[in-house]
């Protein structure tokens, strides 16, 4: 049997990136390091995603298996595939929404200060300031939409209010489109900053800005994954249930 066929037979390779992270969130950090998009691009299989990235699928699958024995979770992971959706929503709001409401204003102020002082040395900062400013506005509106419209509808649907399903698919699709736009903005910020590379001459504010943007990207990956690959698919399954 040739190596390609052996590779295709590995059980993890036919699973999507979203499924893999939903099953074990330790895998998210590895995917981040490898540049594998498991949030907005979470519907691709591991094999397809690896080949598109120029990675050997069998090697990545082997590393994923090794994570189960070489790394431990800092705390027991909640099984968001089975826990009540209301609990997942509460977790998203308390963890990811709270993070964004805290960090977006801080990073905005840092971006303005660093661009004013160092924009002549790192001219990319001026475009980055525009990209981040638009991202901030869109994310703030997105959080309101989720908390005021999408999440209440999902919670009502889970409680058996079938009328909550009316119009839910449209707002879920809109939210996913907004997730894609946010991902594109974060990709642009990473490109502009040369992968958040800190110049040797950078002041503490410049370093804090780049570290903050990198952490923002990481948190957004987890945030969008939990919505695109767990919350929204489970809500859609509830919508598809036959009514009595």
The 8 nearest C-alpha neighbors of each residue, nearest first, counted from 0:
[[1, 4, 2, 5, 3, 6, 8, 7],
 [2, 0, 3, 4, 5, 6, 7, 8],
 [1, 3, 5, 4, 6, 0, 7, 57],
 [4, 2, 6, 5, 1, 7, 0, 8],
 [3, 5, 7, 6, 2, 1, 8, 0],
 [6, 4, 2, 8, 3, 7, 1, 9],
 [7, 5, 3, 4, 57, 8, 9, 2],
 [6, 8, 4, 5, 9, 3, 12, 46],
 [7, 9, 5, 6, 10, 4, 12, 13],
 [8, 10, 7, 11, 6, 12, 5, 57],
 [11, 9, 12, 8, 13, 14, 7, 60],
 [12, 10, 14, 13, 9, 60, 45, 19],
 [13, 11, 45, 46, 14, 10, 9, 44],
 [12, 14, 44, 11, 10, 45, 15, 46],
 [15, 13, 44, 11, 12, 45, 18, 16],
 [16, 14, 44, 43, 18, 17, 42, 45],
 [15, 17, 41, 37, 19, 18, 45, 44],
 [16, 18, 41, 37, 15, 20, 19, 228],
 [17, 19, 21, 15, 16, 20, 22, 14],
 [18, 20, 16, 22, 17, 21, 15, 23],
 [21, 19, 24, 23, 22, 17, 26, 18],
 [20, 22, 18, 19, 23, 17, 24, 229],
 [21, 23, 19, 20, 18, 24, 78, 80],
 [24, 22, 20, 25, 21, 26, 19, 27],
 [23, 25, 20, 26, 27, 21, 22, 76],
 [26, 24, 23, 27, 28, 72, 20, 66],
 [25, 27, 24, 29, 20, 28, 23, 30],
 [28, 26, 30, 29, 24, 25, 20, 31],
 [29, 27, 31, 30, 26, 25, 32, 24],
 [30, 28, 32, 31, 26, 27, 33, 25],
 [29, 31, 35, 33, 27, 32, 28, 34],
 [32, 30, 28, 34, 29, 33, 35, 27],
 [33, 31, 29, 30, 34, 28, 35, 27],
 [34, 32, 30, 31, 35, 29, 52, 54],
 [33, 35, 31, 32, 30, 36, 52, 29],
 [36, 34, 30, 33, 37, 31, 48, 52],
 [35, 37, 40, 38, 34, 41, 39, 30],
 [36, 38, 41, 16, 40, 17, 35, 39],
 [39, 37, 224, 41, 40, 223, 220, 36],
 [38, 40, 41, 179, 37, 36, 178, 227],
 [41, 39, 36, 37, 38, 42, 43, 16],
 [40, 42, 37, 17, 16, 38, 39, 43],
 [41, 43, 15, 40, 17, 16, 44, 37],
 [44, 42, 15, 41, 48, 40, 16, 47],
 [43, 45, 15, 14, 47, 46, 13, 16],
 [44, 46, 12, 48, 47, 15, 16, 49],
 [45, 47, 12, 49, 56, 44, 48, 50],
 [48, 46, 50, 44, 49, 45, 51, 43],
 [47, 49, 51, 45, 50, 46, 43, 44],
 [50, 48, 54, 52, 46, 56, 51, 47],
 [49, 51, 53, 47, 52, 48, 54, 46],
 [52, 50, 48, 49, 53, 47, 54, 46],
 [51, 53, 49, 50, 54, 48, 35, 34],
 [54, 52, 50, 51, 49, 55, 48, 56],
 [55, 53, 49, 52, 50, 56, 59, 51],
 [54, 56, 58, 57, 49, 59, 50, 53],
 [55, 57, 59, 46, 49, 58, 54, 60],
 [58, 56, 60, 6, 59, 55, 61, 9],
 [57, 59, 61, 60, 55, 56, 62, 54],
 [58, 60, 62, 56, 61, 57, 63, 55],
 [59, 61, 63, 57, 58, 62, 56, 11],
 [62, 60, 58, 64, 59, 63, 57, 65],
 [63, 61, 65, 59, 64, 60, 58, 66],
 [64, 62, 60, 66, 61, 65, 59, 26],
 [63, 65, 61, 62, 66, 67, 60, 68],
 [64, 66, 62, 67, 63, 68, 69, 61],
 [67, 65, 69, 63, 70, 68, 64, 62],
 [66, 68, 65, 64, 69, 70, 63, 71],
 [67, 69, 66, 65, 70, 71, 64, 63],
 [70, 68, 66, 67, 65, 71, 64, 62],
 [71, 69, 66, 68, 67, 72, 25, 65],
 [72, 70, 73, 69, 67, 68, 25, 66],
 [71, 73, 74, 75, 70, 25, 76, 24],
 [74, 72, 71, 75, 76, 70, 25, 24],
 [73, 75, 72, 76, 71, 77, 25, 24],
 [76, 74, 72, 77, 73, 78, 71, 24],
 [77, 75, 74, 78, 72, 24, 23, 73],
 [76, 78, 79, 75, 82, 80, 81, 87],
 [77, 79, 80, 81, 82, 76, 22, 21],
 [80, 78, 82, 81, 77, 87, 229, 21],
 [79, 81, 78, 82, 229, 21, 233, 22],
 [82, 80, 79, 78, 83, 84, 77, 233],
 [81, 83, 79, 78, 80, 84, 86, 87],
 [84, 82, 85, 86, 81, 87, 79, 157],
 [83, 85, 87, 86, 88, 82, 154, 230],
 [84, 86, 88, 83, 87, 154, 89, 157],
 [87, 85, 89, 84, 83, 88, 90, 82],
 [86, 88, 90, 84, 89, 85, 91, 79],
 [89, 87, 85, 91, 90, 86, 84, 92],
 [88, 90, 86, 92, 87, 91, 93, 85],
 [89, 91, 87, 93, 88, 92, 94, 86],
 [92, 90, 88, 95, 94, 89, 93, 87],
 [91, 93, 96, 89, 90, 94, 95, 88],
 [94, 92, 90, 97, 91, 89, 96, 95],
 [93, 95, 91, 97, 92, 90, 96, 98],
 [96, 94, 98, 91, 97, 92, 222, 99],
 [95, 97, 92, 99, 98, 94, 100, 93],
 [96, 98, 100, 95, 93, 99, 94, 101],
 [99, 97, 95, 101, 96, 100, 102, 94],
 [100, 98, 102, 96, 101, 103, 97, 95],
 [101, 99, 97, 98, 102, 103, 96, 104],
 [100, 102, 98, 99, 103, 97, 104, 105],
 [103, 101, 105, 99, 104, 100, 106, 98],
 [102, 104, 106, 105, 99, 100, 107, 101],
 [105, 103, 107, 106, 102, 108, 101, 100],
 [106, 104, 102, 108, 107, 103, 109, 101],
 [105, 107, 109, 103, 108, 104, 110, 102],
 [106, 108, 104, 110, 105, 109, 103, 111],
 [107, 109, 111, 105, 106, 110, 112, 104],
 [110, 108, 106, 112, 107, 111, 113, 208],
 [109, 111, 107, 113, 108, 112, 106, 114],
 [112, 110, 108, 114, 109, 113, 115, 107],
 [111, 113, 109, 115, 110, 114, 108, 116],
 [112, 114, 116, 110, 115, 111, 117, 205],
 [115, 113, 118, 111, 117, 124, 112, 116],
 [114, 116, 112, 113, 118, 117, 111, 119],
 [115, 117, 113, 114, 118, 112, 119, 120],
 [118, 116, 120, 114, 119, 113, 115, 121],
 [117, 119, 114, 122, 121, 120, 124, 115],
 [118, 120, 117, 122, 121, 116, 114, 115],
 [121, 119, 117, 118, 122, 116, 123, 124],
 [122, 120, 118, 123, 119, 124, 117, 114],
 [121, 123, 118, 124, 119, 120, 125, 126],
 [124, 122, 125, 121, 126, 191, 127, 192],
 [125, 123, 127, 122, 114, 126, 118, 128],
 [124, 126, 128, 127, 123, 122, 114, 118],
 [127, 125, 129, 128, 124, 123, 130, 122],
 [128, 126, 124, 130, 125, 129, 131, 188],
 [127, 129, 125, 131, 126, 130, 124, 132],
 [128, 130, 132, 126, 127, 131, 133, 125],
 [131, 129, 127, 133, 132, 128, 134, 126],
 [130, 132, 134, 128, 133, 129, 127, 135],
 [131, 133, 129, 135, 134, 130, 128, 136],
 [132, 134, 136, 130, 135, 131, 137, 129],
 [135, 133, 131, 137, 132, 136, 138, 130],
 [134, 136, 132, 138, 133, 137, 131, 139],
 [137, 135, 133, 139, 134, 138, 140, 132],
 [136, 138, 134, 140, 139, 135, 141, 133],
 [137, 139, 141, 135, 140, 136, 134, 142],
 [138, 140, 142, 136, 141, 137, 135, 143],
 [141, 139, 143, 137, 138, 142, 144, 136],
 [140, 142, 138, 144, 139, 143, 137, 145],
 [143, 141, 145, 139, 144, 140, 138, 146],
 [142, 144, 140, 146, 141, 145, 147, 139],
 [145, 143, 141, 147, 148, 142, 146, 140],
 [144, 146, 149, 142, 143, 150, 148, 147],
 [145, 147, 143, 150, 144, 148, 142, 149],
 [146, 148, 144, 145, 143, 149, 151, 150],
 [149, 147, 144, 145, 151, 150, 146, 152],
 [150, 148, 145, 152, 151, 153, 146, 144],
 [149, 151, 153, 152, 146, 145, 148, 154],
 [152, 150, 154, 153, 149, 148, 155, 147],
 [153, 151, 155, 149, 163, 150, 154, 156],
 [154, 152, 156, 150, 155, 151, 157, 234],
 [153, 155, 157, 151, 156, 152, 85, 150],
 [156, 154, 158, 152, 157, 160, 153, 151],
 [157, 155, 160, 153, 159, 158, 154, 163],
 [156, 158, 154, 159, 155, 153, 237, 84],
 [159, 157, 155, 156, 160, 154, 161, 153],
 [158, 160, 156, 157, 161, 155, 163, 162],
 [161, 159, 156, 155, 162, 163, 158, 157],
 [162, 160, 163, 159, 164, 156, 242, 238],
 [161, 163, 164, 160, 165, 156, 155, 159],
 [164, 162, 161, 152, 156, 165, 160, 155],
 [163, 165, 167, 162, 161, 238, 166, 156],
 [166, 164, 163, 167, 162, 168, 161, 169],
 [165, 167, 169, 168, 164, 170, 163, 171],
 [168, 166, 164, 170, 169, 165, 171, 152],
 [169, 167, 171, 170, 166, 172, 164, 235],
 [168, 170, 172, 167, 171, 166, 173, 174],
 [169, 171, 173, 167, 172, 168, 174, 149],
 [172, 170, 174, 168, 173, 169, 167, 175],
 [171, 173, 175, 169, 170, 174, 168, 176],
 [174, 172, 170, 176, 171, 175, 169, 177],
 [175, 173, 177, 171, 176, 172, 170, 178],
 [174, 176, 178, 172, 177, 173, 171, 179],
 [177, 175, 173, 179, 178, 174, 172, 180],
 [176, 178, 180, 174, 179, 175, 181, 173],
 [179, 177, 175, 181, 176, 180, 182, 174],
 [178, 180, 182, 176, 177, 181, 39, 183],
 [179, 181, 177, 183, 182, 178, 184, 176],
 [182, 180, 184, 178, 183, 179, 177, 185],
 [183, 181, 179, 185, 180, 184, 186, 178],
 [182, 184, 186, 180, 181, 185, 187, 179],
 [185, 183, 187, 181, 186, 182, 188, 180],
 [184, 186, 188, 182, 187, 183, 189, 181],
 [187, 185, 183, 189, 184, 188, 182, 190],
 [186, 188, 184, 190, 185, 189, 191, 183],
 [187, 189, 185, 191, 190, 186, 127, 192],
 [188, 190, 194, 186, 192, 187, 191, 195],
 [191, 189, 187, 193, 188, 192, 194, 186],
 [190, 192, 188, 193, 189, 123, 187, 127],
 [191, 193, 195, 189, 194, 190, 188, 196],
 [194, 192, 190, 195, 191, 196, 189, 188],
 [193, 195, 189, 196, 192, 190, 191, 188],
 [196, 194, 192, 209, 193, 189, 197, 213],
 [195, 197, 194, 193, 192, 198, 209, 206],
 [196, 198, 206, 195, 199, 201, 209, 205],
 [199, 197, 201, 200, 196, 206, 205, 202],
 [200, 198, 201, 197, 202, 196, 206, 205],
 [199, 201, 198, 202, 197, 205, 203, 206],
 [202, 200, 198, 199, 205, 206, 197, 203],
 [201, 203, 205, 204, 206, 200, 207, 199],
 [202, 204, 206, 205, 207, 201, 208, 200],
 [205, 203, 207, 206, 202, 208, 113, 109],
 [206, 204, 208, 202, 207, 203, 201, 113],
 [205, 207, 203, 209, 204, 208, 197, 210],
 [206, 208, 204, 210, 205, 209, 211, 203],
 [209, 207, 211, 205, 206, 210, 109, 204],
 [210, 208, 212, 206, 195, 211, 207, 213],
 [209, 211, 207, 213, 208, 212, 206, 214],
 [212, 210, 208, 214, 209, 213, 207, 215],
 [213, 211, 215, 209, 214, 210, 208, 216],
 [212, 214, 210, 216, 215, 211, 209, 217],
 [213, 215, 217, 211, 216, 212, 218, 210],
 [216, 214, 212, 218, 213, 217, 211, 219],
 [215, 217, 219, 213, 214, 218, 220, 212],
 [218, 216, 214, 220, 219, 215, 213, 221],
 [217, 219, 221, 215, 220, 216, 222, 214],
 [218, 220, 222, 216, 221, 217, 223, 215],
 [219, 221, 217, 218, 223, 222, 38, 224],
 [222, 220, 224, 218, 219, 223, 225, 217],
 [223, 221, 219, 225, 224, 220, 95, 218],
 [222, 224, 226, 220, 225, 38, 221, 227],
 [223, 225, 38, 221, 227, 228, 226, 222],
 [226, 224, 229, 222, 223, 228, 227, 230],
 [225, 227, 230, 223, 224, 229, 231, 228],
 [228, 226, 224, 231, 223, 229, 225, 230],
 [227, 229, 224, 17, 226, 225, 232, 230],
 [228, 230, 225, 226, 232, 231, 227, 233],
 [231, 229, 226, 233, 232, 225, 234, 228],
 [230, 232, 234, 233, 227, 226, 229, 235],
 [233, 231, 235, 234, 229, 230, 236, 228],
 [232, 234, 236, 230, 235, 231, 229, 237],
 [235, 233, 231, 237, 236, 232, 230, 153],
 [236, 234, 238, 232, 237, 233, 231, 239],
 [235, 237, 239, 233, 238, 234, 232, 240],
 [238, 236, 234, 235, 240, 239, 233, 157],
 [239, 237, 235, 236, 240, 164, 234, 156],
 [238, 240, 236, 237, 235, 241, 234, 242],
 [241, 239, 237, 238, 242, 236, 235, 243],
 [240, 242, 239, 243, 238, 237, 161, 236],
 [243, 241, 240, 161, 239, 238, 159, 237],
 [242, 241, 240, 161, 159, 160, 239, 162]]
